[in-house]
Amino acid sequence: MTARIVEVRLAILKKNDLAARALREGWAGGPLVVSLVSSPGAGKTTLLAATLARLRAEGAAVAALVGDLATDNDARALAASGAPVRQITTGTVCHLDAEMVAAHLDGWPEVDGRGGVGALDYLFIENVGNLVCPSSYDLGEDLRAVLLSVTEGEDKPLKYPTIFNTSDLAIITKTDLAEAAGFDRAAALANVEAVRPGMPVLEVSARSRMGLDEWLNLVETRRLAKRAADVRSIRPGETKTGNPIEVPSVPRHQ
């Protein structure tokens, strides 16, 4: 029975990796695709709302997909920014996968009317609040940011190393509450370094706007690099999660 479960799981992950690779190929030369992962309540929606509002104010074309088990509360909160937002309701599934993302890109009038996803500067994907399940599912993103709030404690990287190892950036959120929460900044940074040496770490308060400029500068730099070089952070045949995948190599888009 155990062998059968492992076999089915590998088949599911391989199918997802193929779908993620197709998304990444389709997004080459298009928007910077950024996914946000964290435990529930770490501040993904608040940070994303501030991000969308600032980018729109600066003239960027942005949109967001939001995953949640049941409600559309986060999607409605983000829509207040004026950016196109689409809800992905997962039911009992504790993560998004590449096929869910692909399905919700089709027939999106607010985006199609602006030239389609390829005409966007940024597409943000807010995953379901969970630090376990999303780590195994590549969504075709260019940048995966894992959020850790000061109210959660400093040991999240040690408890959930896989999600930190499959992410490109760590963001410490709610820094305006650090003193009240007794947050040990040095310990948190050391724990991130222990799990993922050299991983960039930003410290942000979406409420006070501290660190928001650094975050926006980072995504803008990544977007410009992608547009200029038309390269992806993962080469053909590779996946962000490290799941095994056997596909033929294809040339990069020119």
DRENTIPA-499231 format. One record per residue: x, y, z of N, C-alpha, C in turn; residue number from 1; residue in one letter. Coordinates in steps of 0.05 Angstrom, whole numbers, plus 5000, padded with zeros to 4 digits. Example, Ala and Ser with C-alpha at 12.3 -4.5 7.8 and 13.67 -1.06 7.14 Angstrom:
n.px | n.py | n.pz | ca.px | ca.py | ca.pz | c.px | c.py | c.pz | n | res
5264 | 4886 | 5156 | 5246 | 4910 | 5156 | 5264 | 4934 | 5156 | 1 | a .
5257 | 4955 | 5142 | 5273 | 4979 | 5143 | 5258 | 5001 | 5157 | 2 | s .
This chain:
n.px | n.py | n.pz | ca.px | ca.py | ca.pz | c.px | c.py | c.pz | n | res
5017 | 4976 | 5000 | 5000 | 5000 | 5000 | 5017 | 5025 | 5000 | 1 | m .
5038 | 5025 | 5016 | 5056 | 5049 | 5018 | 5069 | 5055 | 4991 | 2 | t .
5078 | 5034 | 4977 | 5091 | 5037 | 4951 | 5071 | 5049 | 4931 | 3 | a .
5046 | 5041 | 4933 | 5025 | 5051 | 4915 | 5020 | 5081 | 4920 | 4 | r .
5019 | 5089 | 4945 | 5015 | 5117 | 4952 | 5037 | 5134 | 4942 | 5 | i .
5062 | 5124 | 4945 | 5085 | 5139 | 4935 | 5084 | 5142 | 4905 | 6 | v .
5077 | 5121 | 4891 | 5075 | 5121 | 4862 | 5054 | 5141 | 4852 | 7 | e .
5031 | 5141 | 4865 | 5010 | 5160 | 4857 | 5019 | 5189 | 4863 | 8 | v .
5032 | 5194 | 4885 | 5041 | 5221 | 4892 | 5062 | 5230 | 4872 | 9 | r .
5080 | 5213 | 4864 | 5101 | 5221 | 4845 | 5087 | 5228 | 4818 | 10 | l .
5067 | 5213 | 4810 | 5053 | 5218 | 4785 | 5039 | 5245 | 4787 | 11 | a .
5027 | 5251 | 4809 | 5013 | 5277 | 4813 | 5033 | 5300 | 4811 | 12 | i .
5056 | 5297 | 4824 | 5076 | 5318 | 4824 | 5088 | 5322 | 4796 | 13 | l .
5092 | 5300 | 4782 | 5103 | 5302 | 4755 | 5083 | 5316 | 4737 | 14 | k .
5057 | 5310 | 4739 | 5037 | 5323 | 4724 | 5037 | 5353 | 4730 | 15 | k .
5039 | 5360 | 4755 | 5040 | 5388 | 4763 | 5064 | 5402 | 4751 | 16 | n .
5087 | 5389 | 4752 | 5111 | 5401 | 4742 | 5110 | 5406 | 4712 | 17 | d .
5097 | 5388 | 4698 | 5093 | 5393 | 4669 | 5075 | 5417 | 4664 | 18 | l .
5054 | 5419 | 4680 | 5036 | 5442 | 4677 | 5050 | 5468 | 4685 | 19 | a .
5067 | 5467 | 4706 | 5081 | 5491 | 4714 | 5101 | 5499 | 4693 | 20 | a .
5114 | 5480 | 4681 | 5133 | 5486 | 4659 | 5119 | 5499 | 4636 | 21 | r .
5095 | 5489 | 4629 | 5080 | 5501 | 4607 | 5073 | 5531 | 4614 | 22 | a .
5065 | 5536 | 4639 | 5059 | 5563 | 4647 | 5084 | 5581 | 4644 | 23 | l .
5107 | 5570 | 4654 | 5132 | 5586 | 4653 | 5140 | 5592 | 4625 | 24 | r .
5137 | 5573 | 4607 | 5143 | 5578 | 4578 | 5125 | 5599 | 4567 | 25 | e .
5099 | 5598 | 4574 | 5080 | 5618 | 4564 | 5084 | 5645 | 4575 | 26 | g .
5096 | 5647 | 4599 | 5101 | 5673 | 4611 | 5128 | 5685 | 4604 | 27 | w .
5144 | 5671 | 4589 | 5170 | 5681 | 4582 | 5167 | 5707 | 4566 | 28 | a .
5181 | 5728 | 4573 | 5178 | 5753 | 4560 | 5154 | 5769 | 4568 | 29 | g .
5138 | 5758 | 4587 | 5114 | 5771 | 4596 | 5117 | 5782 | 4624 | 30 | g .
5096 | 5779 | 4641 | 5097 | 5791 | 4667 | 5117 | 5776 | 4686 | 31 | p .
5126 | 5790 | 4706 | 5140 | 5777 | 4728 | 5118 | 5764 | 4745 | 32 | l .
5121 | 5738 | 4749 | 5101 | 5723 | 4764 | 5112 | 5718 | 4792 | 33 | v .
5099 | 5728 | 4812 | 5108 | 5727 | 4840 | 5087 | 5712 | 4857 | 34 | v .
5096 | 5691 | 4871 | 5077 | 5678 | 4889 | 5085 | 5683 | 4918 | 35 | s .
5065 | 5685 | 4935 | 5069 | 5690 | 4963 | 5059 | 5666 | 4979 | 36 | l .
5076 | 5656 | 4997 | 5068 | 5633 | 5013 | 5073 | 5640 | 5042 | 37 | v .
5057 | 5630 | 5060 | 5061 | 5634 | 5089 | 5040 | 5617 | 5104 | 38 | s .
5043 | 5617 | 5130 | 5022 | 5606 | 5147 | 4999 | 5625 | 5148 | 39 | s .
4975 | 5617 | 5157 | 4952 | 5635 | 5159 | 4958 | 5659 | 5177 | 40 | p .
4951 | 5682 | 5169 | 4954 | 5705 | 5186 | 4981 | 5719 | 5187 | 41 | g .
4999 | 5711 | 5169 | 5026 | 5722 | 5168 | 5027 | 5749 | 5154 | 42 | a .
5005 | 5757 | 5140 | 5005 | 5783 | 5128 | 5007 | 5783 | 5097 | 43 | g .
5002 | 5761 | 5084 | 5004 | 5760 | 5055 | 4985 | 5780 | 5042 | 44 | k .
4960 | 5779 | 5050 | 4940 | 5796 | 5037 | 4946 | 5826 | 5042 | 45 | t .
4953 | 5833 | 5066 | 4959 | 5861 | 5073 | 4983 | 5871 | 5057 | 46 | t .
5004 | 5855 | 5055 | 5027 | 5862 | 5039 | 5020 | 5864 | 5009 | 47 | l .
5004 | 5845 | 5000 | 4997 | 5845 | 4971 | 4979 | 5869 | 4965 | 48 | l .
4961 | 5876 | 4983 | 4943 | 5899 | 4978 | 4960 | 5924 | 4975 | 49 | a .
4979 | 5928 | 4993 | 4997 | 5952 | 4992 | 5013 | 5951 | 4966 | 50 | a .
5022 | 5928 | 4958 | 5038 | 5925 | 4934 | 5023 | 5932 | 4909 | 51 | t .
4999 | 5921 | 4907 | 4982 | 5927 | 4884 | 4975 | 5956 | 4882 | 52 | l .
4969 | 5968 | 4904 | 4961 | 5997 | 4904 | 4985 | 6014 | 4895 | 53 | a .
5009 | 6008 | 4905 | 5032 | 6024 | 4898 | 5040 | 6020 | 4869 | 54 | r .
5040 | 5996 | 4860 | 5047 | 5990 | 4832 | 5027 | 6003 | 4813 | 55 | l .
5002 | 6001 | 4819 | 4982 | 6014 | 4801 | 4986 | 6044 | 4801 | 56 | r .
4991 | 6056 | 4824 | 4996 | 6085 | 4826 | 5020 | 6094 | 4809 | 57 | a .
5039 | 6075 | 4806 | 5063 | 6081 | 4790 | 5059 | 6074 | 4760 | 58 | e .
5035 | 6065 | 4753 | 5029 | 6060 | 4725 | 5033 | 6032 | 4715 | 59 | g .
5039 | 6014 | 4733 | 5044 | 5986 | 4726 | 5018 | 5971 | 4721 | 60 | a .
5018 | 5952 | 4702 | 4995 | 5935 | 4697 | 4998 | 5910 | 4715 | 61 | a .
4980 | 5907 | 4734 | 4982 | 5885 | 4753 | 4956 | 5870 | 4756 | 62 | v .
4958 | 5845 | 4765 | 4935 | 5829 | 4771 | 4942 | 5809 | 4792 | 63 | a .
4922 | 5796 | 4804 | 4928 | 5777 | 4825 | 4908 | 5754 | 4825 | 64 | a .
4919 | 5730 | 4830 | 4903 | 5706 | 4836 | 4905 | 5700 | 4866 | 65 | l .
4883 | 5693 | 4878 | 4883 | 5689 | 4907 | 4871 | 5661 | 4914 | 66 | v .
4886 | 5645 | 4928 | 4876 | 5619 | 4935 | 4866 | 5619 | 4964 | 67 | g .
4843 | 5606 | 4968 | 4833 | 5603 | 4995 | 4815 | 5578 | 4996 | 68 | d .
4812 | 5567 | 5019 | 4797 | 5542 | 5022 | 4767 | 5547 | 5017 | 69 | l .
4756 | 5569 | 5027 | 4727 | 5573 | 5026 | 4718 | 5601 | 5018 | 70 | a .
4728 | 5621 | 5031 | 4717 | 5648 | 5027 | 4731 | 5663 | 5004 | 71 | t .
4719 | 5686 | 4997 | 4732 | 5704 | 4978 | 4739 | 5730 | 4992 | 72 | d .
4742 | 5729 | 5018 | 4749 | 5753 | 5034 | 4774 | 5767 | 5024 | 73 | n .
4795 | 5751 | 5020 | 4821 | 5763 | 5012 | 4819 | 5775 | 4984 | 74 | d .
4805 | 5761 | 4966 | 4801 | 5772 | 4939 | 4786 | 5798 | 4939 | 75 | a .
4766 | 5800 | 4956 | 4751 | 5825 | 4957 | 4768 | 5848 | 4969 | 76 | r .
4785 | 5840 | 4989 | 4802 | 5861 | 5001 | 4823 | 5871 | 4980 | 77 | a .
4833 | 5853 | 4964 | 4853 | 5861 | 4944 | 4840 | 5877 | 4921 | 78 | l .
4815 | 5870 | 4914 | 4802 | 5884 | 4893 | 4798 | 5914 | 4898 | 79 | a .
4799 | 5921 | 4924 | 4797 | 5949 | 4931 | 4820 | 5966 | 4920 | 80 | a .
4842 | 5953 | 4913 | 4864 | 5967 | 4901 | 4859 | 5976 | 4872 | 81 | s .
4838 | 5965 | 4860 | 4831 | 5972 | 4833 | 4844 | 5953 | 4813 | 82 | g .
4860 | 5934 | 4822 | 4873 | 5915 | 4804 | 4854 | 5891 | 4799 | 83 | a .
4856 | 5879 | 4775 | 4840 | 5855 | 4771 | 4848 | 5833 | 4790 | 84 | p .
4829 | 5821 | 4803 | 4835 | 5799 | 4823 | 4816 | 5776 | 4818 | 85 | v .
4826 | 5752 | 4818 | 4809 | 5729 | 4814 | 4813 | 5709 | 4837 | 86 | r .
4791 | 5699 | 4848 | 4792 | 5679 | 4870 | 4795 | 5651 | 4859 | 87 | q .
4811 | 5635 | 4872 | 4813 | 5606 | 4868 | 4804 | 5593 | 4894 | 88 | i .
4781 | 5581 | 4894 | 4771 | 5567 | 4918 | 4779 | 5538 | 4916 | 89 | t .
4795 | 5529 | 4935 | 4806 | 5502 | 4934 | 4790 | 5481 | 4949 | 90 | t .
4771 | 5489 | 4965 | 4755 | 5469 | 4981 | 4772 | 5457 | 5003 | 91 | g .
4776 | 5431 | 5001 | 4792 | 5417 | 5022 | 4821 | 5415 | 5015 | 92 | t .
4829 | 5426 | 4992 | 4857 | 5424 | 4983 | 4873 | 5447 | 4995 | 93 | v .
4896 | 5440 | 5008 | 4910 | 5460 | 5024 | 4932 | 5475 | 5008 | 94 | c .
4930 | 5476 | 4982 | 4950 | 5489 | 4966 | 4939 | 5495 | 4938 | 95 | h .
4951 | 5513 | 4924 | 4946 | 5516 | 4895 | 4963 | 5497 | 4880 | 96 | l .
4955 | 5490 | 4855 | 4973 | 5476 | 4837 | 4973 | 5490 | 4810 | 97 | d .
4990 | 5481 | 4793 | 4993 | 5495 | 4767 | 4968 | 5494 | 4750 | 98 | a .
4954 | 5471 | 4751 | 4930 | 5469 | 4735 | 4908 | 5488 | 4745 | 99 | e .
4906 | 5492 | 4771 | 4887 | 5512 | 4781 | 4893 | 5540 | 4771 | 100 | m .
4919 | 5547 | 4771 | 4927 | 5573 | 4762 | 4921 | 5576 | 4732 | 101 | v .
4928 | 5556 | 4716 | 4922 | 5557 | 4687 | 4893 | 5560 | 4682 | 102 | a .
4876 | 5545 | 4696 | 4847 | 5546 | 4692 | 4835 | 5573 | 4698 | 103 | a .
4846 | 5587 | 4718 | 4835 | 5613 | 4725 | 4847 | 5636 | 4710 | 104 | h .
4865 | 5631 | 4692 | 4875 | 5651 | 4674 | 4857 | 5654 | 4649 | 105 | l .
4842 | 5633 | 4643 | 4825 | 5633 | 4620 | 4799 | 5649 | 4625 | 106 | d .
4790 | 5664 | 4605 | 4765 | 5678 | 4608 | 4765 | 5698 | 4631 | 107 | g .
4786 | 5713 | 4634 | 4788 | 5733 | 4655 | 4783 | 5760 | 4642 | 108 | w .
4758 | 5769 | 4641 | 4752 | 5793 | 4625 | 4768 | 5818 | 4632 | 109 | p .
4772 | 5823 | 4658 | 4787 | 5847 | 4666 | 4816 | 5847 | 4656 | 110 | e .
4827 | 5823 | 4652 | 4855 | 5821 | 4642 | 4854 | 5818 | 4612 | 111 | v .
4836 | 5803 | 4601 | 4834 | 5799 | 4572 | 4829 | 5826 | 4558 | 112 | d .
4814 | 5843 | 4571 | 4808 | 5870 | 4560 | 4831 | 5888 | 4559 | 113 | g .
4852 | 5881 | 4574 | 4877 | 5898 | 4575 | 4899 | 5885 | 4559 | 114 | r .
4893 | 5866 | 4542 | 4913 | 5854 | 4525 | 4921 | 5826 | 4534 | 115 | g .
4908 | 5815 | 4554 | 4915 | 5789 | 4564 | 4937 | 5789 | 4584 | 116 | g .
4943 | 5765 | 4595 | 4963 | 5763 | 4616 | 4990 | 5771 | 4606 | 117 | v .
4996 | 5766 | 4581 | 5022 | 5773 | 4570 | 5028 | 5803 | 4570 | 118 | g .
5006 | 5819 | 4572 | 5010 | 5849 | 4572 | 5014 | 5860 | 4600 | 119 | a .
5011 | 5843 | 4620 | 5015 | 5852 | 4648 | 5045 | 5856 | 4653 | 120 | l .
5050 | 5874 | 4672 | 5077 | 5877 | 4682 | 5082 | 5857 | 4705 | 121 | d .
5062 | 5852 | 4721 | 5064 | 5834 | 4744 | 5039 | 5818 | 4747 | 122 | y .
5042 | 5792 | 4754 | 5020 | 5775 | 4763 | 5028 | 5764 | 4790 | 123 | l .
5012 | 5769 | 4810 | 5017 | 5759 | 4837 | 4999 | 5736 | 4843 | 124 | f .
5009 | 5716 | 4856 | 4993 | 5693 | 4864 | 4996 | 5689 | 4894 | 125 | i .
4974 | 5693 | 4908 | 4973 | 5689 | 4937 | 4964 | 5660 | 4943 | 126 | e .
4981 | 5644 | 4953 | 4974 | 5616 | 4958 | 4957 | 5613 | 4983 | 127 | n .
4946 | 5590 | 4987 | 4931 | 5583 | 5011 | 4950 | 5585 | 5035 | 128 | v .
4940 | 5594 | 5057 | 4957 | 5597 | 5081 | 4965 | 5570 | 5092 | 129 | g .
4990 | 5562 | 5086 | 5000 | 5536 | 5094 | 5030 | 5535 | 5088 | 130 | n .
5046 | 5524 | 5106 | 5075 | 5522 | 5101 | 5084 | 5494 | 5094 | 131 | l .
5066 | 5476 | 5090 | 5073 | 5448 | 5084 | 5066 | 5442 | 5055 | 132 | v .
5040 | 5441 | 5049 | 5031 | 5432 | 5022 | 5043 | 5448 | 4999 | 133 | c .
5043 | 5475 | 5000 | 5052 | 5490 | 4976 | 5081 | 5484 | 4968 | 134 | p .
5097 | 5474 | 4987 | 5126 | 5470 | 4981 | 5131 | 5451 | 4958 | 135 | s .
5112 | 5432 | 4953 | 5116 | 5412 | 4933 | 5105 | 5419 | 4906 | 136 | s .
5091 | 5442 | 4904 | 5077 | 5448 | 4879 | 5087 | 5474 | 4867 | 137 | y .
5102 | 5470 | 4845 | 5111 | 5492 | 4828 | 5087 | 5505 | 4814 | 138 | d .
5085 | 5531 | 4814 | 5064 | 5545 | 4801 | 5073 | 5559 | 4775 | 139 | l .
5098 | 5555 | 4768 | 5108 | 5568 | 4744 | 5118 | 5596 | 4750 | 140 | g .
5120 | 5604 | 4775 | 5127 | 5631 | 4783 | 5156 | 5636 | 4777 | 141 | e .
5163 | 5662 | 4774 | 5191 | 5671 | 4772 | 5203 | 5675 | 4799 | 142 | d .
5187 | 5682 | 4818 | 5197 | 5689 | 4845 | 5177 | 5679 | 4866 | 143 | l .
5187 | 5663 | 4884 | 5170 | 5654 | 4906 | 5180 | 5666 | 4932 | 144 | r .
5163 | 5680 | 4946 | 5170 | 5693 | 4971 | 5155 | 5680 | 4994 | 145 | a .
5170 | 5672 | 5014 | 5158 | 5660 | 5038 | 5158 | 5681 | 5060 | 146 | v .
5134 | 5684 | 5072 | 5131 | 5705 | 5093 | 5132 | 5693 | 5121 | 147 | l .
5145 | 5707 | 5139 | 5146 | 5699 | 5167 | 5140 | 5724 | 5183 | 148 | l .
5119 | 5723 | 5199 | 5112 | 5747 | 5215 | 5125 | 5746 | 5242 | 149 | s .
5130 | 5769 | 5253 | 5144 | 5771 | 5279 | 5127 | 5758 | 5301 | 150 | v .
5101 | 5756 | 5297 | 5084 | 5744 | 5318 | 5084 | 5714 | 5318 | 151 | t .
5097 | 5702 | 5298 | 5098 | 5672 | 5296 | 5122 | 5660 | 5311 | 152 | e .
5141 | 5676 | 5318 | 5165 | 5665 | 5330 | 5187 | 5662 | 5310 | 153 | g .
5211 | 5658 | 5320 | 5235 | 5658 | 5303 | 5242 | 5631 | 5290 | 154 | e .
5229 | 5610 | 5299 | 5237 | 5583 | 5291 | 5222 | 5571 | 5267 | 155 | d .
5206 | 5587 | 5254 | 5191 | 5577 | 5231 | 5209 | 5564 | 5210 | 156 | k .
5232 | 5576 | 5203 | 5249 | 5563 | 5183 | 5259 | 5536 | 5191 | 157 | p .
5263 | 5532 | 5217 | 5273 | 5506 | 5227 | 5251 | 5485 | 5227 | 158 | l .
5226 | 5494 | 5232 | 5204 | 5476 | 5232 | 5193 | 5468 | 5205 | 159 | k .
5196 | 5487 | 5186 | 5186 | 5483 | 5159 | 5208 | 5488 | 5138 | 160 | y .
5229 | 5473 | 5139 | 5252 | 5479 | 5121 | 5246 | 5476 | 5091 | 161 | p .
5228 | 5459 | 5084 | 5223 | 5454 | 5055 | 5213 | 5478 | 5041 | 162 | t .
5194 | 5492 | 5054 | 5183 | 5516 | 5041 | 5204 | 5538 | 5038 | 163 | i .
5222 | 5540 | 5057 | 5244 | 5559 | 5055 | 5263 | 5551 | 5033 | 164 | f .
5268 | 5525 | 5031 | 5287 | 5516 | 5010 | 5276 | 5518 | 4982 | 165 | n .
5249 | 5519 | 4979 | 5237 | 5521 | 4952 | 5229 | 5550 | 4946 | 166 | t .
5237 | 5568 | 4964 | 5230 | 5597 | 4959 | 5256 | 5612 | 4951 | 167 | s .
5252 | 5635 | 4939 | 5274 | 5652 | 4930 | 5281 | 5674 | 4949 | 168 | d .
5261 | 5680 | 4966 | 5263 | 5704 | 4983 | 5247 | 5700 | 5009 | 169 | l .
5257 | 5709 | 5031 | 5242 | 5709 | 5056 | 5235 | 5737 | 5064 | 170 | a .
5210 | 5741 | 5073 | 5201 | 5768 | 5081 | 5191 | 5766 | 5110 | 171 | i .
5204 | 5780 | 5128 | 5195 | 5782 | 5155 | 5174 | 5805 | 5156 | 172 | i .
5150 | 5798 | 5164 | 5128 | 5817 | 5163 | 5119 | 5826 | 5191 | 173 | t .
5103 | 5847 | 5191 | 5092 | 5859 | 5216 | 5114 | 5869 | 5234 | 174 | k .
5135 | 5880 | 5223 | 5158 | 5888 | 5239 | 5151 | 5911 | 5258 | 175 | t .
5129 | 5925 | 5253 | 5121 | 5945 | 5272 | 5112 | 5933 | 5299 | 176 | d .
5107 | 5907 | 5299 | 5099 | 5893 | 5324 | 5122 | 5878 | 5337 | 177 | l .
5146 | 5881 | 5326 | 5168 | 5864 | 5335 | 5174 | 5868 | 5365 | 178 | a .
5175 | 5892 | 5374 | 5181 | 5897 | 5402 | 5160 | 5886 | 5421 | 179 | e .
5135 | 5891 | 5414 | 5113 | 5881 | 5430 | 5112 | 5851 | 5431 | 180 | a .
5119 | 5838 | 5409 | 5119 | 5809 | 5407 | 5143 | 5796 | 5419 | 181 | a .
5163 | 5812 | 5427 | 5188 | 5801 | 5437 | 5203 | 5786 | 5416 | 182 | g .
5202 | 5795 | 5391 | 5214 | 5781 | 5369 | 5245 | 5784 | 5369 | 183 | f .
5258 | 5761 | 5366 | 5287 | 5760 | 5366 | 5297 | 5761 | 5337 | 184 | d .
5303 | 5785 | 5327 | 5310 | 5788 | 5299 | 5335 | 5772 | 5292 | 185 | r .
5355 | 5774 | 5308 | 5380 | 5760 | 5303 | 5376 | 5730 | 5300 | 186 | a .
5359 | 5719 | 5318 | 5354 | 5690 | 5317 | 5339 | 5682 | 5292 | 187 | a .
5320 | 5699 | 5284 | 5304 | 5693 | 5260 | 5323 | 5693 | 5235 | 188 | a .
5340 | 5713 | 5233 | 5358 | 5714 | 5210 | 5377 | 5691 | 5210 | 189 | l .
5387 | 5683 | 5234 | 5405 | 5660 | 5236 | 5391 | 5634 | 5228 | 190 | a .
5366 | 5632 | 5235 | 5351 | 5608 | 5228 | 5346 | 5606 | 5198 | 191 | n .
5340 | 5628 | 5185 | 5337 | 5629 | 5156 | 5364 | 5621 | 5143 | 192 | v .
5385 | 5632 | 5153 | 5412 | 5626 | 5142 | 5420 | 5597 | 5146 | 193 | e .
5412 | 5586 | 5168 | 5418 | 5558 | 5174 | 5404 | 5539 | 5155 | 194 | a .
5379 | 5546 | 5147 | 5364 | 5529 | 5130 | 5370 | 5534 | 5101 | 195 | v .
5373 | 5559 | 5094 | 5378 | 5567 | 5066 | 5400 | 5588 | 5065 | 196 | r .
5425 | 5579 | 5065 | 5448 | 5598 | 5066 | 5447 | 5617 | 5042 | 197 | p .
5450 | 5643 | 5049 | 5451 | 5663 | 5028 | 5424 | 5673 | 5018 | 198 | g .
5403 | 5663 | 5030 | 5376 | 5671 | 5021 | 5371 | 5700 | 5028 | 199 | m .
5362 | 5717 | 5009 | 5356 | 5745 | 5015 | 5333 | 5746 | 5035 | 200 | p .
5334 | 5766 | 5053 | 5313 | 5770 | 5073 | 5306 | 5799 | 5073 | 201 | v .
5280 | 5805 | 5070 | 5270 | 5832 | 5072 | 5254 | 5834 | 5098 | 202 | l .
5253 | 5858 | 5110 | 5238 | 5863 | 5134 | 5218 | 5885 | 5127 | 203 | e .
5192 | 5879 | 5130 | 5171 | 5896 | 5120 | 5149 | 5900 | 5141 | 204 | v .
5138 | 5923 | 5142 | 5112 | 5928 | 5156 | 5093 | 5941 | 5135 | 205 | s .
5073 | 5926 | 5127 | 5055 | 5937 | 5107 | 5038 | 5960 | 5119 | 206 | a .
5034 | 5959 | 5145 | 5019 | 5980 | 5158 | 5034 | 6006 | 5159 | 207 | r .
5059 | 6005 | 5168 | 5074 | 6030 | 5170 | 5089 | 6037 | 5144 | 208 | s .
5089 | 6018 | 5126 | 5103 | 6020 | 5100 | 5133 | 6018 | 5102 | 209 | r .
5144 | 6011 | 5126 | 5172 | 6006 | 5128 | 5181 | 5982 | 5112 | 210 | m .
5201 | 5985 | 5095 | 5211 | 5964 | 5079 | 5196 | 5959 | 5053 | 211 | g .
5174 | 5974 | 5049 | 5158 | 5970 | 5025 | 5173 | 5978 | 5000 | 212 | l .
5188 | 6000 | 5002 | 5204 | 6009 | 4979 | 5225 | 5988 | 4970 | 213 | d .
5238 | 5976 | 4990 | 5257 | 5955 | 4984 | 5244 | 5931 | 4969 | 214 | e .
5221 | 5924 | 4979 | 5206 | 5902 | 4966 | 5198 | 5909 | 4938 | 215 | w .
5188 | 5933 | 4934 | 5180 | 5941 | 4907 | 5204 | 5944 | 4888 | 216 | l .
5226 | 5954 | 4899 | 5250 | 5956 | 4883 | 5260 | 5929 | 4874 | 217 | n .
5257 | 5909 | 4892 | 5266 | 5882 | 4886 | 5250 | 5870 | 4863 | 218 | l .
5224 | 5872 | 4865 | 5207 | 5860 | 4843 | 5210 | 5875 | 4817 | 219 | v .
5214 | 5902 | 4819 | 5219 | 5917 | 4794 | 5245 | 5909 | 4781 | 220 | e .
5266 | 5905 | 4797 | 5291 | 5897 | 4786 | 5289 | 5869 | 4773 | 221 | t .
5275 | 5851 | 4786 | 5271 | 5825 | 4774 | 5254 | 5826 | 4748 | 222 | r .
5234 | 5843 | 4748 | 5218 | 5846 | 4724 | 5234 | 5857 | 4700 | 223 | r .
5250 | 5877 | 4705 | 5266 | 5889 | 4684 | 5287 | 5869 | 4674 | 224 | l .
5298 | 5853 | 4692 | 5318 | 5833 | 4684 | 5305 | 5812 | 4667 | 225 | a .
5281 | 5804 | 4674 | 5267 | 5784 | 4658 | 5260 | 5794 | 4630 | 226 | k .
5250 | 5819 | 4629 | 5243 | 5830 | 4603 | 5267 | 5834 | 4586 | 227 | r .
5289 | 5843 | 4598 | 5313 | 5850 | 4582 | 5326 | 5825 | 4571 | 228 | a .
5328 | 5805 | 4587 | 5343 | 5781 | 4579 | 5325 | 5758 | 4569 | 229 | a .
5298 | 5761 | 4575 | 5279 | 5740 | 4568 | 5289 | 5713 | 4577 | 230 | d .
5297 | 5712 | 4603 | 5305 | 5687 | 4615 | 5288 | 5682 | 4639 | 231 | v .
5286 | 5657 | 4647 | 5271 | 5649 | 4670 | 5290 | 5640 | 4692 | 232 | r .
5281 | 5641 | 4716 | 5297 | 5633 | 4739 | 5302 | 5603 | 4740 | 233 | s .
5287 | 5588 | 4724 | 5290 | 5559 | 4723 | 5293 | 5551 | 4694 | 234 | i .
5312 | 5535 | 4687 | 5318 | 5527 | 4660 | 5298 | 5507 | 4651 | 235 | r .
5294 | 5503 | 4624 | 5276 | 5482 | 4615 | 5283 | 5455 | 4627 | 236 | p .
5262 | 5441 | 4636 | 5266 | 5415 | 4648 | 5269 | 5416 | 4678 | 237 | g .
5275 | 5440 | 4690 | 5278 | 5442 | 4718 | 5251 | 5451 | 4731 | 238 | e .
5248 | 5447 | 4757 | 5225 | 5457 | 4771 | 5234 | 5470 | 4796 | 239 | t .
5217 | 5488 | 4807 | 5224 | 5502 | 4831 | 5225 | 5483 | 4855 | 240 | k .
5208 | 5463 | 4855 | 5205 | 5445 | 4878 | 5227 | 5423 | 4879 | 241 | t .
5240 | 5419 | 4856 | 5260 | 5397 | 4855 | 5248 | 5370 | 4850 | 242 | g .
5221 | 5369 | 4844 | 5209 | 5343 | 4838 | 5221 | 5332 | 4812 | 243 | n .
5224 | 5306 | 4810 | 5236 | 5294 | 4785 | 5217 | 5299 | 4761 | 244 | p .
5229 | 5305 | 4739 | 5213 | 5310 | 4715 | 5230 | 5302 | 4690 | 245 | i .
5219 | 5287 | 4672 | 5233 | 5279 | 4648 | 5219 | 5291 | 4624 | 246 | e .
5230 | 5312 | 4614 | 5218 | 5325 | 4590 | 5241 | 5333 | 4572 | 247 | v .
5236 | 5334 | 4546 | 5257 | 5342 | 4528 | 5264 | 5371 | 4531 | 248 | p .
5290 | 5378 | 4527 | 5298 | 5406 | 4529 | 5288 | 5421 | 4504 | 249 | s .
5280 | 5446 | 4509 | 5271 | 5463 | 4487 | 5286 | 5489 | 4487 | 250 | v .
5290 | 5502 | 4464 | 5305 | 5527 | 4464 | 5289 | 5549 | 4479 | 251 | p .
5304 | 5568 | 4490 | 5291 | 5590 | 4503 | 5278 | 5608 | 4482 | 252 | r .
5257 | 5622 | 4490 | 5244 | 5642 | 4472 | 5264 | 5664 | 4466 | 253 | h .
5263 | 5673 | 4441 | 5281 | 5695 | 4433 | 5265 | 5721 | 4432 | 254 | q .
